[in-house]
């Protein structure tokens, strides 16, 4: 058990600098309580820029204080994390892993989610955040990492496949978009 706790401590202190395709440095680090306002802003921005995410900005029930508490909880968690992509001193994306549950039958599984401001798409941030979350999920002792993605989001699907995720099912009416009607969801999983 001590070995697992040791690994989990590493997870909560994730910090890595990467070089993006444009040559700029981007810091990937765990979000902390003081990031609440900025994370709230990037959440609302990203959820308004694409129709591929779970919710719309007006459905966000968090305020900056609640976002700070969410980040504090992730920092103190033994098996969950929220990783921020920080470029030129500002948060441009987030990704995280969240436990499916604590019951014996599902505690081996975690969900993965990611969002990046549209202005920064195509620079390698998505790949780096995905790799960081996969690394953290392994260190936390998960056996399976899961996600769902809108079928028409071919760039994201290609990224996930290149990271080792495989499709295991589809839901033709998984999302009901305000703009496009029903959107098919692709369920993907990665064995760790």
N, C-alpha and C positions, 0 to 999 in steps of 0.2 A: 504494500500500500504506500509506503514511503516513496518508492520510485514513481508511482503515479502522481502523488502530490507534488513531487519535485518537477515533473513535466508540466503539470498544470500551472505551477508558479511561472514557468517560462512563458506559457501561453499568454498570461495576463500582462506580460511585459514585452509584447511584440514590438520590435523597432528595427526597421531595415530601410536603407536608402537605395533606390534604384535609379538607373539612368533611362529616361524615356526616349522614344524614337526621335524626338525633336532635340535631343542632347541635354535637356534639363534634368535636374535632380528632383526626385519625388520621394518624400518620406512616407513610409507606411508604418503606422504606429497605432497602438490601441487607443481608443477614445477614452477620455477621462471626464470627470464631472464638469470641469471648467470649459469643456468644448460644447456644452449643451446648446447655446444659442446658435453657434455656427453649424452644428449638425442639424438642428431644426431647419435652418435656412437652406442647407443643401438638400435635405429631404424634400422640402416643399418645392424647390427649384426642379430637381430631377423628376419628381412625380408629376410635374406639370409639362415637362419637355417631351415625354414619350407616353404612348398608350400601352406600353409593355409591362408596366409595374402594377402591383396589386391594388393600389388606391390612387385617389386624386388628392391634390393638396387640400381641398376643402373638407376632406374626410379625416384629415389628421386631427386627432383629439388632443395631442400633446401641445404644451406650451414649453418655453425654454427651461423652466424649473423641472418639469416632468421629464424632459429630454435629458437633463443633467442627472436626474435620479436613475433613469434608464442606463446611462453610461456608467454611473457609479456601480450599479448592480452588475453590469457586465464585467467591470474591472475586478469586482470582488467574487465573481463566479468561479467555480472550480472547473467548469466545462463549457462555458460560452464566452464569446468575445465579439467586440465590434471594432473593426480596424478602419482607420481613416487614411485616406490618401491626401497628403498635404503638399501642395505645389505653390511655390512663391509665397509661402506663409499663409495660404488659405486652404480650407478643406474643399476638395473638388470631387470627392467620392467616398463612399463607405461600403463596407461588406462585413458580413458577420456569419457566425454559426450559432445555432440555437438548438438545444436538445429537443428531441421529439417528445420525451417524457422520462420520468424517473422510475417507472415500473420495469421490473426485470425483463419483460418481453420486448420493450422498445428502447431501453437505455443505451443500446449499442448504436442508435441512429441519431443523426443530427441533420438539420435543415441549413441550407446555404442560401444567402441572398446578397445581391450586389446592386449598387446604383452609382452612376458617374454623370457629372454634368456634361451635357451634350457637346459643349465647347471643347472638351478634353477627350472625346471619343477617338479611337484609332491611334493613341499614343503608347499603348501597352499597359495602361493602368488596370484595365479589366483583367488581363492575364496575370499581372502581378498580385492583384487582390485575390483572385481565385487561388493562385498558388499559396499565398499566405494563409488563407482559410483552410486549404487542404492540409498544410503543414500543422496548423493549430489543431485541426480535428484529429489528426493522427496522434499528436502529442497528448491530447485529452483522452485518448483511448477509444475513440469511436471506431466502429467497424464499417459503417456505411454513412456516406454523405449524400443528401438528396436535394433536389431542386425541381421546380417546374418553370417552364419558359413558354412564352407565346410562340406557337408554331411558325408564324411569319417572321420572327426575330432570328433570321438565319445566321447573322453574325454571332449572336450569343450562342446559338446551338453549335456552331463551328468551334467556338472557343471552348465550350464545355466538352465537346467530343475530343478535342486536341489535348485536354487535361485528363482524359481517361473516363469521363462520364459516358454511360450508355443509356439509351432510351429503354424504358420498360413499360410504357403505356401512354395512352392519349385520352384526353377528355375533350370531345368536340365542342362542348358548351362550358368550358372551364371558367372563362371570364365572360362577362357581359359588358362590353365597352359602351360608354356613352356616345362614342363617335362612330364605331364600326359594327355594333351589334355583337353577336357571339364571336369569341376568339377561342380557337383550339389551344389547349395546353399540352405540352409534351412533358411527361414525367421522366426525369433522368436520375441516375444514381451512380455513385462511385464507390467501389469496394476499396477500403483502406487497408 
